[in-house]
């Protein structure tokens, strides 16, 4: 009975050593790479949304008979 309990309690997780200690370096590398991936995806999503909004504003301006004028930091829609 005790042999059965021992075999059922053995750990098969490769990140945990036989003595029960976690391989913290492998876990740390995984978590940092995942965090970096999330940050990159967030930046890409923000940039894509910003460009989409900008494009929609230009299309709306031209559809209403206006013309886009670039300022220093902004774009303005001027009616013709």
Secondary structure as the mmCIF struct_conf table of DSSP 4:
data_model
#
loop_
_struct_conf.conf_type_id
_struct_conf.id
_struct_conf.beg_label_comp_id
_struct_conf.beg_label_asym_id
_struct_conf.beg_label_seq_id
_struct_conf.end_label_comp_id
_struct_conf.end_label_asym_id
_struct_conf.end_label_seq_id
HELX_RH_AL_P HELX_RH_AL_P1 UNK A 2 UNK A 9
TURN_TY1_P TURN_TY1_P1 UNK A 14 UNK A 15
STRN STRN1 UNK A 16 UNK A 16
TURN_TY1_P TURN_TY1_P2 UNK A 18 UNK A 19
BEND BEND1 UNK A 20 UNK A 20
STRN STRN2 UNK A 22 UNK A 22
HELX_RH_AL_P HELX_RH_AL_P2 UNK A 24 UNK A 63
TURN_TY1_P TURN_TY1_P3 UNK A 64 UNK A 65
STRN STRN3 UNK A 66 UNK A 70
BEND BEND2 UNK A 72 UNK A 73
STRN STRN4 UNK A 75 UNK A 79
#
